[in-house]
Amino acid sequence: MTHISIDIETYSSVPIAKAGAYKYVQSPDFEVLLFAYSVDGSPVEIVDLAQGELLPEWLFDALSNPAYIKHAYNAAFEWYCLSKFCGRLLPVDQWRDTMLHGLYCGYTAGLDATGKALGLPAEKQKLSVGKALIRYFCVPCAATQSNGGRTRNLPKHDPDKWELFKTYCKGDVTTEMEIDRRLSNFPVPADIEKQWQTDLLINARGVAVDMQMVRGALEIDAASRDKLTAEAVSITGLENPNSVSQLSKWLETNTNQPVGDLRKDTVAAMLDSKVVTGPAERMLEIRQELGKTSTKKYDAIEAAVCGDGRVRGLLQFYGANRTGRWAGRLVQVQNLPRTYIDMKTLPWARSAVKERSADKLRCMYGSVPDTLSQLIRTSFIASKGNTLIDADFSAIEARVISWLAGEQWRLEVFRTHGKIYEASASQMFGVPIDRIKKGNPEYELRQKGKVAELALGYQGSTGALIAMGALRMGIPEDDLPDIVSRWRDANRRIVDLWYAVENAAVSVIQTGRPAGVRNLIFAREMDIEHGVDFLTITLPSRRKLYYANPQLGVNSWDKPSILYSGVNQTTKQWTQLETYGGKLVENCIQAIARDCLALAIEHLEAAGYQVVFHVHDEVVIDCPADRADLDDVVRLMTQPIPWAPDLPLNADGWVGDFFRKD
């Protein structure tokens, strides 16, 4: 095979950050400006398309020739741009993504950030001036008197900057090749490449959206917010009642209580306390209403929808690089608000939004902003003449951790009735499971079993129970240590798994010798020449999890602490992080669940079911109504996993015209 490393620079009047790459490329004024490339590591060449140069005929043909493997950083962008450039979708199996290579090996996204994390020399990192050049040549500019009223900067408007831009573009190719070279001994497996290619097609396919409903929601929400703001001004007399500082002072004056902040949980707690009454209580209610994020999601849909009424690019492959799970983009389907509206009235609620009838929503459901927030997911609809099939793995993380730990009583639950909350409560409190049902006093134990299952599987303790809502469920705080103790006693194999995994990781970092725990293999993998060092965990699927620059420290209990390099989720900086047995188990369980989903998607696509997006452990399919066979979809999702044939999977779902949550 001949390998071509590619980087392009493009122009479009569509803002890519808000609208996404697909709408950006579909703009009538989209244009490829520069095409830089290297063949098998040779010196980088550049074609100045903006100034009339043409791609060499061999290179144009190579874009669809299987003898040439095309590499790019965030190759999904290059693939779609060059598909538009060539007038047809290019074969996805001929592309490789250097960004995926970095993510697979535990590094962060971003060419510059990955280069720095790998310790690339400055001359091989992305030029710092690049962003300014992109702003100058790749997006519209403001018309001013000094620039003659133009709305776009062309090469002729600053030839020196243009030459620097060409150097910058060539430098990107050099950096991409260096990243691939440094990670060459840690390749992306072929099955992960295939999943990435499937993901390209799913993102390009997109999902239909009901724009009549989206625009109705935006109009209703704007009117509702204006009305609530006017009421807030009337109550407080404040110039800007949305100002945290102004409202905090007003509340302190009118309640004689200190107000530290006005975050959502603080406002909810103040309202729940029933201490605040009268106008102050109403102001907190208004603050709560205005805090709903309904319009942000609707705005995101409107910004990203393409000319054919579909939103594309909702998923980021390997976006969560610690586990390999997908992340959401644009509308962020991974964290859509839940829908509590009765399923029978959902069509009525959607009709009211399309009619712009806030009064109907208010009369039926009370809070208009909250109702609109709940309806966001129903904006995603089936294509004309089609229907949606939604199928969701049932309790997959609980099933996977039971399987990996070999916790037999739990596996038996999942192979039979599947009532893990009741079964867990039965094990914890020594009560027959048939007593834990509605109408019996023992049924209250189900709540304790449920919160324990949701919070304690990854070495969590009382704090995890509180975070999962134990206190809000009415469970006394004094009961929490007992719940932790009882759950751990009932799940000794899972507890053993935490400590076995931690001990294996510590041993591997200390000695460099591999260690096995259940179906996991821990190893220390290095490439001294390229200066890379990893703790790896080989999963049952043979996919690996990578932890860069592993070291041992000392934790607050004077025991070995596992350290590695990664992105701090608060600061977003590449830095040293700490982990422990329960967290490593969580990474592995979520990664194995992800592999189950990825395999299910491949099976569904091969059977002709077109996946339009997926959320965590749930797939959404858009298919002709006469092919909407939920039983067949469930069968495909739950067929035995080749690398885990005894893992008891189950799935359920629905068929309908719009996306919802049962």
DAZI-V544506 format. One record per backbone hydrogen bond with DSSP energy under -1.0 kcal/mol. CO is the residue of the C=O (numbers start at 1). NH is the residue of the N-H. Records with the same first field share a line. If there is no record, write none. Layout:
BEGIN
CO=NH / NH
END
This chain:
BEGIN
2=69
3=40
4=71
5=38
7=36
9=33 / 34
11=31
15=19
16=20
20=24
21=25
22=26
27=30
31=11
33=50
34=9
35=47
36=7
37=45
38=5
39=42
45=37
47=35 / 49
48=53
49=52
56=60
57=61
58=62
59=63
61=64
65=68
67=2
69=4
70=96
71=6
72=98
74=77
75=79
76=80
77=81
78=82
79=83
80=84
81=85
82=86
83=87 / 88
91=94
92=95
94=70
96=72
97=101
98=102
99=103
100=104
101=105
102=107
103=106
110=114
111=115
112=116
113=117
114=118
115=120
116=119
121=124
122=125
127=130
129=133
130=134
131=135
132=136
133=137
134=138
138=12
144=149
145=148
151=141
154=157
155=158
158=162
159=163
160=164
161=165
162=166
163=167
164=168
165=169
166=170
167=171
168=172
169=173
170=174
171=175
172=176
173=177
174=178
175=179
176=180
177=181
178=182
179=183
181=184
183=186
189=193
190=194
191=195
192=196
193=197
194=198
195=199
196=200
197=201
198=202
199=203
200=204
201=205
202=206
203=313
207=311
208=381
209=211
210=214
211=215
212=216
213=217
214=218
215=219
216=220
217=221
218=222
219=223
220=224
221=225
222=226
223=227
224=228
225=229
226=230
227=231
228=232
229=233
230=234
231=235
232=236
233=237
240=243
243=247
244=248
245=249
246=250
247=251
248=252
249=253
250=254
251=255
252=256
263=267
264=268
265=269
266=270
267=271
268=272
269=273
278=282
279=283
280=284
281=285
282=286
283=287
284=288
285=289
286=290
287=291
289=292
293=297
294=298
295=299
296=300
297=301
298=302
299=303
300=304
301=305
306=309
309=209
310=306
311=207
314=329
316=319 / 327
320=323 / 324
325=320
327=316
329=331 / 332
332=335
342=345
345=349
346=350
347=351
348=352
349=353
350=354
351=355
352=357
353=356
356=358
357=361
358=362
359=363
360=364
361=365
362=366
365=367
367=371
368=372
369=373
370=374
371=375
373=376
375=378
376=379
377=380
379=210
380=659
383=386
385=625
387=623
388=656
389=621
390=654
391=619
392=652
395=399
396=400
397=401
398=402
399=403
400=404
401=405
402=406 / 407
406=408
407=411
408=412
409=413
410=414
411=415
413=418
418=420
419=423
420=424
421=425
422=426
423=427
424=428
425=429
426=430
432=435
433=436
435=437
437=440
440=443
441=444
442=445
443=446
445=449
446=450
447=451
448=452
449=453
450=454
451=455
452=456
456=459
461=465
462=466
463=467
464=468
465=470
466=469
469=473
470=475
471=474
476=479
477=480
479=483
480=484
481=485
482=486
483=487
484=488
485=489
486=490
491=495
492=496
493=497
494=498
495=499
496=500
497=501
498=502
499=503
500=504
501=505
502=506
503=507
504=508
505=509
506=510
507=511
508=512
515=522
517=520
520=517
521=538
522=515
523=536
525=534
527=532
532=527
533=549
534=525
535=547
536=523
537=545
538=521
539=542
543=539
545=537
547=535
548=565
551=563
553=561
555=558
559=555
561=553
562=579
563=551
564=577
566=575
568=572
573=568
575=566
577=564
579=562
580=584
581=585
582=586
583=587
584=588
585=589
586=590
587=591
588=592
589=593
590=594
591=595
592=596
593=597
594=598
595=599
596=600
597=601
598=602
599=603
600=604
601=605
602=606
603=607
604=609
605=608
610=622
613=620
615=618
617=393
618=615
619=391
620=612 / 613
621=389
623=387
624=627
625=628
627=629
629=633
630=634
631=635
632=636
633=637
634=638
641=644
644=647
647=649
650=394
652=392
654=390
656=388
657=382
END
